[in-house]
Amino acid sequence: MDFEIPQDVQTLLKDLDDFIEAEIKPLEQQDDNLRFFDHRREYERTDFEHGGVPRKEWEDLLREMRRRADKAGFLRYGIPSKYGGRDGSNLAMAIIREHLAAKGLGLHNDLQNESSIVGNFPTIKMWERYGSEQQKKEFLEGMFTGKTRVAFGLTEPNHGSDASWLETKAVRDGDEWVINGRKRFNSGMNSATHDMIFARTSGDEGRAEGVSCFIVPTKAEGFSVDFMWWTFNMPTDHAEVTLADVRVPPDAILGREGDGLALANTFTHENRIRQAAGACHIRAAAGESSGHPVAAGGAADRVRDGAPARAEDRLGAGP
């Protein structure tokens, strides 16, 4: 097996380092923005008076970081060129994530909230593989401009590790679907315009088939964000969501009816590849501090052939 970093990726890493020094570090230093990364960060990032969601000033800083990274051609590196990206491979993304994580906490990269100058967009493959042309047009570009922000609602109060038992259901009523159920740790709900809601539309409980993915506007009647779950890595974007007779049209389904868990696995597999790469450096650092160093290159090695970071991930498993 070839363990050498490809030359084009080595060049990219150098370009990223130069960009960080020229654009990101100065932004991190100005206006006391270091408060978001030093010992003050939990308080400075968190709007405690509004349920623990991110403060506006923190989100504004991240938005400016993404704008600069996108202008420089780095933010969309890992997505297809037809969507403004550079067709970056999973191998390259793993190496980049590991490289950025090794620099430590900063505006350039923060594993705590998945912000980075090289964006992690696991829903891209969902839209590309399963979305209609209208859905791609509405949601893909909106992800980068902020016009549309789509949350991910799979986990439920009684069902997390095996989503084939989820209790949220959608039934047909004339030309519409009516959705009832609850979601827990619904990621991205602090600023979402839409939510990917996974609901059973047919089949028996415990079967992977028969779960569908609906794109639900968060302002839909009957859609309620009950509260935000407080997490160890404050601030939080994880909501408790209730859907009570929420009505959506037939074209709200993403992909084929009953095939929703295939979409969910597309998200989780793609996301875990990148998360594993960043976590490898954290694991190595932890090993060094304990006197038992471990190799930091595992994630990149596992994805050289495009394989999921976790081979045991299976259809029906939650995020």
Secondary structure as UniProt FT lines:
FT   HELIX           7..19
FT   HELIX           20..24
FT   HELIX           25..29
FT   HELIX           30..36
FT   TURN            39..40
FT   HELIX           41..45
FT   STRAND          46..47
FT   HELIX           48..50
FT   TURN            51..52
FT   STRAND          53..54
FT   HELIX           56..71
FT   TURN            72..73
FT   TURN            75..78
FT   HELIX           81..83
FT   HELIX           90..102
FT   TURN            107..108
FT   STRAND          109..110
FT   TURN            111..114
FT   STRAND          115..116
FT   TURN            122..123
FT   HELIX           124..130
FT   HELIX           133..145
FT   STRAND          150..153
FT   HELIX           163..165
FT   STRAND          169..173
FT   TURN            174..175
FT   STRAND          176..187
FT   TURN            188..190
FT   STRAND          194..200
FT   TURN            205..206
FT   TURN            209..210
FT   STRAND          211..217
FT   TURN            218..219
FT   TURN            221..222
FT   STRAND          223..228
FT   STRAND          239..248
FT   HELIX           250..252
FT   STRAND          253..254
FT   TURN            257..258
FT   HELIX           260..290
FT   HELIX           298..302
FT   TURN            303..305
FT   TURN            311..312
FT   TURN            315..316
//
